[in-house]
Amino acid sequence: MEQRLEIGLLGPLVITVDGRSVVPSAAKQRVLLALLSVNLGREVGMGAIVEELWGGCPPNGPAAAVQTYVKHLRHRISQSGDADPKEVVARGYGGYRLGSAMALVDAREFEATVTEANRALAAGDDARGAELLRSGLAMWRGPALGDVRQGGALRAEALRLDEVRLAALEARIGAELRLGAHTRLVSELTALTSLYPLQENLHAHLIVALYRSGRASRALEVFRRLRSTYVRELGIEPSRRLQELHQAVLGCDPTLDPPVPTLVSV
């Protein structure tokens, strides 16, 4: 019987088999399950498992410890219903594999949605692109794998997913600015630039949103604050693009004006 496996990586780890959670409370077992989850359908070798669990300080006989963790995971899965635990956590030639033909992974769904959104944006359909990006971003429940102790592989995957999230957020805001939503975006961008004080794209979006909302002096203040942070923290000036945006605000460049609403004939 095929098991319905659902995996949530976009926040605290969530894994259910036939609707029942199988995420353990024990830290090492949780790490192992997370590692198998981000490699869904692919065998993870024993060496990679040991490295993720213990780094450079494994215990004596680490393979036996891993087998014990797998045994506990399979026991939890066996309690979730009719699922065959040895099919959900399968033994391979040199490691273990988490797999199910009916697996659903929020991270994969998110990235597929972002890809579709980027195609819409590239075709000039900002409304469709923004809608898709809002839908994808709504899948996030917090930092990726936020409740799992992360070694090298899991940390790299969490950082990658967080970067995709940030890029999607920037793309969504850019599309909404082109659609004329500058006034509504000011408060969100103010919070985001506080959260990401070195992120140029978000600051650029905030400068544009403020200028288009009739708050040019505030837009200039945002640039001055970013420049001060860059010089103090990094010892460099903001990029040429940001400096040109600053000059455009100073010169009331008409290219910064809000988009003209599209008239719809009836």
C-alpha positions in Angstrom: 0.0 0.0 0.0 1.4 3.4 -1.0 1.9 5.8 1.8 1.1 9.5 1.6 4.2 11.3 2.7 4.1 15.0 3.4 7.2 17.0 4.2 7.5 20.6 5.4 10.9 22.2 5.3 9.8 25.9 5.1 9.8 26.4 8.8 9.9 23.9 11.7 10.3 20.4 10.4 7.0 18.7 9.6 6.7 15.2 8.3 3.5 13.2 8.2 2.7 9.7 7.0 -0.9 9.2 6.1 -1.7 12.4 8.0 0.1 11.5 11.2 3.3 13.2 12.4 6.4 11.0 12.6 8.8 13.8 13.6 10.7 12.6 16.7 11.6 14.8 19.7 15.1 13.4 20.1 17.6 15.8 18.5 19.8 13.3 16.6 16.8 11.4 15.1 15.3 14.7 14.1 18.5 15.7 12.3 18.6 12.3 10.5 15.0 12.6 9.4 15.6 16.1 8.2 18.7 15.0 6.2 16.8 12.2 4.5 13.9 14.6 3.8 16.0 17.2 2.0 17.4 14.3 -0.1 13.9 12.8 -0.7 14.2 9.8 -3.1 18.0 9.8 -3.0 20.1 7.5 -0.9 22.2 9.4 1.7 25.5 7.6 2.3 26.6 6.6 5.8 29.5 9.0 5.7 27.3 11.9 4.9 24.9 10.9 7.7 27.7 10.6 10.3 29.1 14.0 9.2 25.8 15.7 9.6 25.1 14.1 13.0 28.5 14.5 14.7 30.7 16.6 12.5 34.3 15.7 13.0 33.7 14.0 16.4 31.7 10.8 15.8 31.3 8.3 18.6 32.8 4.8 18.4 30.7 2.7 16.1 28.7 5.5 14.5 27.0 3.2 12.0 25.4 1.2 14.9 24.1 4.5 16.4 22.6 5.4 13.1 20.9 2.0 12.8 19.4 2.6 16.3 18.1 6.0 15.2 16.6 4.4 12.1 15.0 1.7 14.2 13.3 4.4 16.4 12.1 6.3 13.3 10.6 3.2 11.8 8.9 2.5 15.1 7.2 5.9 15.0 6.2 5.3 11.4 4.7 2.0 12.2 2.4 3.7 14.7 1.1 6.1 12.1 -1.2 3.6 10.4 -0.8 1.1 7.7 2.5 2.5 6.3 5.4 0.0 5.9 8.3 1.7 7.8 10.9 -0.1 5.8 9.5 1.4 2.6 9.3 4.9 4.1 12.9 4.7 5.5 14.6 2.3 3.1 18.0 0.8 3.4 20.3 1.3 0.4 23.7 -0.1 -0.6 25.6 2.3 1.7 23.0 4.4 3.5 19.3 5.2 3.8 16.7 6.7 1.7 13.4 8.4 2.5 10.9 7.9 -0.3 7.4 7.6 -1.5 5.9 8.0 -4.9 3.1 10.1 -3.3 5.5 12.4 -1.4 4.6 16.1 -1.2 7.3 18.6 -0.2 6.5 22.2 0.5 10.0 23.4 -0.6 9.6 21.7 -4.0 6.2 23.2 -4.5 7.5 26.6 -3.5 10.4 26.5 -5.9 8.1 25.3 -8.7 5.7 28.2 -8.0 8.7 30.7 -8.1 9.8 29.3 -11.4 6.3 29.7 -12.9 6.2 33.2 -11.5 9.5 34.2 -13.0 8.3 33.0 -16.4 5.2 35.2 -16.0 7.4 38.2 -15.0 9.7 37.6 -17.9 6.7 37.7 -20.2 5.7 41.1 -18.8 2.7 39.7 -16.8 3.5 41.4 -13.4 0.0 40.8 -12.0 0.2 37.0 -12.6 3.8 36.9 -11.4 3.0 38.8 -8.2 0.0 36.6 -7.5 2.1 33.5 -7.9 4.9 34.8 -5.7 2.4 35.8 -3.0 1.1 32.2 -3.1 4.5 30.7 -2.9 5.7 33.0 -0.1 2.6 32.1 1.9 3.9 28.5 2.2 6.6 29.7 4.6 6.1 29.1 8.4 9.4 30.5 9.6 13.1 30.0 8.9 13.8 26.8 6.9 14.3 23.9 9.2 14.1 26.3 12.1 13.8 23.7 14.9 16.5 21.3 13.6 20.2 21.5 14.7 22.0 22.0 11.4 25.3 20.6 10.4 27.0 21.4 7.1 24.5 19.9 4.7 21.3 21.0 6.4 22.7 24.5 7.0 23.6 24.8 3.3 20.1 23.7 2.3 18.4 26.1 4.8 20.5 29.0 3.5 19.7 28.1 -0.1 16.0 28.0 0.6 16.2 31.3 2.5 18.0 32.9 -0.4 15.3 31.7 -2.8 12.7 33.1 -0.5 14.4 36.5 -0.3 14.8 36.6 -4.1 11.1 35.8 -4.5 10.2 38.5 -2.0 12.2 41.1 -3.9 10.7 40.0 -7.2 7.2 40.2 -5.8 7.7 43.7 -4.4 9.3 44.8 -7.7 6.3 43.6 -9.6 3.9 45.3 -7.2 5.8 48.6 -7.5 5.4 48.3 -11.3 1.7 47.8 -10.7 1.5 51.0 -8.7 1.2 49.6 -5.2 4.0 51.9 -3.8 1.9 53.4 -0.9 0.8 50.0 0.4 4.4 48.7 0.2 6.1 51.4 2.4 5.3 49.9 5.7 6.3 46.4 4.7 9.6 47.6 3.1 10.3 49.7 6.2 10.2 46.5 8.3 12.2 44.5 5.8 15.0 47.0 5.5 15.3 46.9 9.3 15.4 43.1 9.2 18.0 43.2 6.3 20.0 46.3 6.9 22.6 45.5 4.2 20.2 44.3 1.5 20.4 46.8 -1.3 17.5 45.7 -3.4 15.0 46.1 -0.5 16.4 49.6 0.2 16.1 50.5 -3.4 12.5 49.4 -3.5 11.8 51.4 -0.3 13.4 54.5 -1.8 11.2 54.2 -4.9 8.1 53.5 -2.9 8.7 56.5 -0.6 9.4 58.9 -3.5 6.3 57.8 -5.4 4.3 58.3 -2.2 5.4 62.0 -2.0 8.0 61.4 0.7 11.2 62.3 -1.1 13.0 63.5 2.0 12.4 60.2 3.7 13.7 58.4 0.6 16.9 60.4 0.8 17.2 59.5 4.5 16.9 55.8 3.7 19.8 56.2 1.3 21.9 58.1 3.9 21.3 55.4 6.5 22.2 52.6 4.1 25.4 54.4 3.0 26.3 55.0 6.7 25.8 51.3 7.4 27.9 50.2 4.4 30.8 52.5 5.3 30.7 51.5 9.0 30.2 47.8 8.6 31.8 47.0 5.3 34.1 49.9 4.6 32.6 50.4 1.1 30.1 52.7 -0.7 26.7 51.4 -1.9 26.6 50.1 -5.5 26.6 52.4 -8.5 22.9 51.5 -9.0 22.0 52.8 -5.6 24.1 55.9 -6.0 22.4 56.6 -9.4 19.0 56.1 -7.7 20.0 58.6 -5.0 20.8 61.1 -7.7 17.6 60.4 -9.5 15.6 61.3 -6.3 17.7 64.4 -5.8 16.9 65.5 -9.4 13.2 64.5 -9.4 13.9 62.2 -12.3 10.6 61.5 -14.2 11.6 57.9 -14.6 10.8 57.5 -10.9 7.2 58.7 -11.3 4.4 56.2 -10.5 3.3 54.1 -13.5 0.3 55.4 -15.4 -2.8 53.3 -14.7 -3.8 51.2 -17.6 -7.2 52.3 -18.9 -9.6 49.4 -19.6 -12.0 49.9 -22.4 -15.6 48.8 -21.8 
